[in-house]
Every structure is written in C-alpha cells, then in structure tokens.
Amino acid sequence: MIVVGPVTWLGLGMIGTIRGLAAGVDAEQLPIPLPPEAVKSWPIIGERVHELWSLAANNIKVALAQLVPMLKPLGIKSLDLAQGALFSLLELLISIVIAGFLFARGPQLVDATECLCQSYP
C-alpha cells in the first residue's frame, strides 16, 4: 500500500487534470493571458512564440489546430511512455498480490523447501 496508494493517487489526479483541461478547451474557457512584449525579444523563436501565444489567448482552438502537426510526434511518444508506465504499474500490482499470497504461506513454503533439500543430497 505504501507504493500502490501514492501511484494510484497520482494517476487519478493526472487523469482529472487532463479531463478538466480538455473540457476547458471544448468550452473555450481556458484563461490564457496575453504574452508580454518581452517575448518578442527572445532570440530565434521570440516572434513565433509571441504570435502563437497571442493566438492562443484569443482563440485556443485555432492555435491548437496550428500546433497539432508539430505536437503529434510528441503526443505519440508520450502515449507510448504512458502505456509502458501503465503496464509496469500492472506488473507491480500483480507482483504485490503474488508476494502477499506467498508471504502468508511463507513458513510452510520454507518447511517444504527444507524437506525437499534434505531428501536430495
């Protein structure tokens, strides 16, 4: 429970945050402030970041439509990582359950193993 509890809490919190973000995008109610003018002075990327940030502050759906082609490879990689983490968590949970069953019968298993070892020299 020391490991499973916090990991489950973290996962459920992340799912809730993503749902809230998606609902905000659908309702166009994400409070994105306008960018400061200092962003334009950033080297190389300043103008483009300022432009996209301003667009997102005014119309998030259009900004996301422009960013989707750039973010799609990142999203695919993130989903692969999340899938791997989910399978790892499931393996951890299964191993904890198996260890729990073995722990309950531990003394009996030790006795049976000792008997087997003594009967085969």
N, C-alpha and C positions, 0 to 999 in steps of 0.2 A: 504494500500500500504506500510505502514511502516513495517509490518510484512511479507507480501507476497513477496515483492520485494527482500529483502536480502535472504530469504529462497530459493526462486527460483534461484537466482544468485548462491548461494552456491551449490544447487543440480546440476545445469547445469555445474558448474565448476568441481564438483566431477566426473560427467559423462565424461567430456572431458579428465580429467586426467586418468581415468581408460581406456578409448579408446586409449590414447597415450601410456600407459604402455603395453596394450595388443598388439598394433602394434609393439612396440619395442621388445617384446618377440618373436613375429612371425618372425620379420626380424633379430633376434639375434643381435640387435644393442643397447642393454642396456649397458651403461658404468659402469660396476661394477668393482671397484678397487680390487686388491688382498688384503687379510687381513694382518694386521700387525702381526708380530711374537708374540707380547704380548698377543694375543688372546689365544694362546695355554696354557698360564699360568693361565687362568681363572679356578677356582675350578669346578669340576664335568663336566661342559659342554664345556670347552675350546677346547679340541681336536676335538670333533664332530662339533662344530661351525666353527672352522678353516677349517676343511675338507669340509664342505658344502659350506662355503663362497668361498673357492678356486675353488671348482667345479662350483659354480655359476659364478665366474669371467671368467672361461674358457669356460663353456658350460651351459648356463642357462636352456636349455630345459631338459637336463639330471638331473640337480639339482631340477628343479620343479617336474620332474617325481618321484624323491625320496621323495619329501616333500608332494606330493598330499595326500597320505594316512594319514599323520599326520595333515594336514590342512583342510581336508574335513569336519570334525565336526565343526571346527571354521567357515568355509565358510557357512555351512548350518545355523548355528546360526546367522551369520552376515546377511544372506539373510532374515531370519525371522525378524530380527530387522529392516532391511531396508523396508521390506513390511509393518510392523507396522507403521513405520515413514511415509511412503507414504500414507497409509490410514488415518493417523492422519492429515497429511497436506491437504488431500482432504476434510476431515471433517471441518477443519479450513476454507478452501476456501468456502465451501458451507455455513457455518455459517456466514461468512463475507458477502456473497451475500444476504442471507436472512435478515441479520441485515440491510443491505443497503436498501432493499425494505421496511422494517418496519420503518426505520428511516425517509424515505421520506414521509411516511404516518403517522408519529408519532402523530402529533397534532390531526388528525382525529380519530386515534385509542383511544387516551386519551378521547376525547369528547364522543365517542361511549361507552367506558367503564364506564364513569361517568353517562351517561344516563341509562345504564343497572343497575348500582349500585343504583341509585336513585329510579328506578321503582320497585326494590325488597327490601323491608325494612328488 
